[in-house]
Amino acid sequence: MARPATKNQSKPQPRAIKNVPRRELYPTGEAEILLCCGPKFLKEEMDAGRIGYVIRGRYRLVPAYCIDEYVRSISIKATAQ
């Protein structure tokens, strides 16, 4: 049987704004925030070679310049159409 909701639990909590500091290499979670995408989309783009990444141990890290180039390339495609 589920617990009854208290007054604090019944109200939806506002989402916290995620501040991502500027750095050279971003973990995939922060790259998702910067690109406003999900993990599946980011992995597909990295596997297709559209977003570059660096492997460090067992983690994929996305360089800042790769994020900048990706955004620039998709904005060029959007303006060309």
C-alpha positions as CSV (number, residue, x, y, z in Angstrom):
1,M,0.0,0.0,0.0
2,A,1.3,3.4,-1.0
3,R,2.0,6.2,1.5
4,P,-0.4,9.1,1.4
5,A,1.2,12.2,-0.1
6,T,2.1,15.1,2.2
7,K,1.5,18.7,1.4
8,N,5.1,19.2,0.2
9,Q,5.0,16.1,-2.1
10,S,1.8,16.9,-3.8
11,K,3.1,20.1,-5.4
12,P,5.4,19.7,-8.4
13,Q,8.9,21.0,-7.8
14,P,10.4,23.5,-10.2
15,R,13.3,22.1,-12.3
16,A,16.7,23.3,-11.2
17,I,18.6,25.2,-13.9
18,K,21.7,23.2,-14.7
19,N,24.8,25.4,-14.9
20,V,27.5,23.8,-17.0
21,P,30.9,25.4,-16.6
22,R,33.0,26.1,-19.7
23,R,35.7,23.5,-20.1
24,E,37.7,21.7,-22.8
25,L,36.3,18.2,-22.3
26,Y,32.7,17.5,-21.4
27,P,31.3,14.3,-20.0
28,T,28.4,13.0,-22.1
29,G,25.9,14.1,-19.5
30,E,27.0,17.7,-19.8
31,A,27.2,17.5,-23.5
32,E,23.6,16.4,-23.6
33,I,22.6,19.5,-21.6
34,L,24.6,21.8,-23.9
35,L,23.1,20.3,-27.0
36,C,19.6,19.9,-25.5
37,C,19.4,16.3,-26.5
38,G,19.1,12.9,-24.9
39,P,21.7,10.2,-24.4
40,K,20.5,8.0,-27.3
41,F,20.7,10.9,-29.8
42,L,24.1,11.9,-28.6
43,K,25.4,8.4,-28.9
44,E,24.0,8.0,-32.4
45,E,25.6,11.3,-33.5
46,M,29.0,10.2,-32.0
47,D,28.7,6.8,-33.6
48,A,27.9,8.3,-37.0
49,G,31.0,10.6,-36.7
50,R,29.0,13.9,-36.6
51,I,30.2,14.7,-33.1
52,G,33.8,14.0,-32.2
53,Y,34.8,12.5,-28.9
54,V,37.8,11.3,-26.9
55,I,38.0,8.1,-25.0
56,R,39.5,8.4,-21.5
57,G,39.4,5.1,-19.7
58,R,35.9,3.8,-20.2
59,Y,34.3,7.2,-20.7
60,R,33.6,9.2,-23.8
61,L,34.4,12.9,-23.4
62,V,33.3,15.5,-25.9
63,P,35.7,18.3,-26.7
64,A,34.3,21.8,-26.6
65,Y,35.4,22.5,-30.2
66,C,33.5,19.5,-31.4
67,I,30.3,20.8,-29.8
68,D,30.9,24.2,-31.4
69,E,31.6,22.6,-34.8
70,Y,28.5,20.4,-34.6
71,V,26.3,23.4,-33.7
72,R,27.8,25.4,-36.5
73,S,27.3,22.6,-39.1
74,I,23.6,22.1,-38.2
75,S,23.0,25.9,-38.3
76,I,24.6,26.1,-41.7
77,K,22.4,23.3,-43.0
78,A,19.3,25.0,-41.6
79,T,20.1,28.4,-43.2
80,A,20.9,26.7,-46.6
81,Q,17.5,25.2,-46.9
